[in-house]
Amino acid sequence: MAHVTEQNLTDVVLERWQEIPDPRLRQIMQSAIKHLHAFVREVEPTGAEWFKTIDWLTRTGKMCTEKRQEFILASDVLGVSTLVDAINHRVPTGATPTTVEGPFHVADAPERGNGENMTEGAPGEPLFITGTVRGLDGKPLAGAVLDVWQTDGEGLYEAQRDVTGPWMRGVYRTGPDGKYVIQTVAPIGYTIPMDGTVGELMNRTKISHMRPAHVHFEVKARGYNGVVTHLFRNGDPYIETDVVYGVKKELIVDFERKPAGRAPTGESVATPFNVVRYDFVLLEAQAEKLRGAA
């Protein structure tokens, strides 16, 4: 065994970490070691700085719960989540692009009827989102599932509210014609949680910690690749500086403000409301396999 020095340590560690039977894990660990050692050699952290880094990572892990994932938030604000998502979801022009899931998705949202209100008394101006789920060839997809979640009109998710039941989320299904209608309230731009370890870091920068107003979707249909994505409000002041780098031009939509009157559900609304029209376009699963093999 070589006696390690500052100069040869990386090579010694890489040689040791060749002893991994799984080729993919071996590739990942070799690359991680190279980049981590290069990072340390570049910044030359003091012992105190490195201990502080370990402490930050430890406290980040301790903050993670079923409803809050501080490590996902850290990945988001560093742009890593968006990069991983982009690499894994390269789609042709015309298909709905994906973006980051974010740390606030809660599984097992309640089933909602088409056009049913998912706000249950939440603050905010009424919003109706309507459109079609279809394939890239234009075929409407009956029975497609739309898992929807968002902040309320005060910029808060379920995990940030003292509520016992589901808050601002629901599962909708398209009709035989592929159409859907969602009744909710208009979200607003909001700050990411700043009371944790990510907030500590952000407070030492001049980077905006705001996200533009958006609604989250996970859209699935049998035989098609699902998408996890957002719809962003056009004109929001934080569109250009989204703290998690999630905005894509194809996902920016107009919130058409309407006077009190007949809504897309057919009901009469006594106050002004907003309407968003958007068609989700999914890529057929077999088409994706063929494209990837080309």
Secondary structure, 3 states (H helix, E strand, C coil): CCCCCCCCHHHHHHHHCCCCCCHHHHHHHHHHHHHHHHHHHHHCCCHHHHHHHHHHHHHHHHHCCCCCCHHHHHHHHCCHHHHHHHHHCCCCCCCCCCCCCCCCCCCCCCECCCCCECCCCCCCCEEEEEEEEEECCCCECCCCEEEEEECCCCCCCHHHCCCCCCCCEEEEECCCCCEEEEEEECCCCEECCCCCHHHHHHCCCCCCCEECCEEEEEEECCCECCEEEEEEECCCCCHHHCCCCCCCHHHEECCEEECCEECCCCCEECCCEEEEECCEEECEHHHHHHHHHC
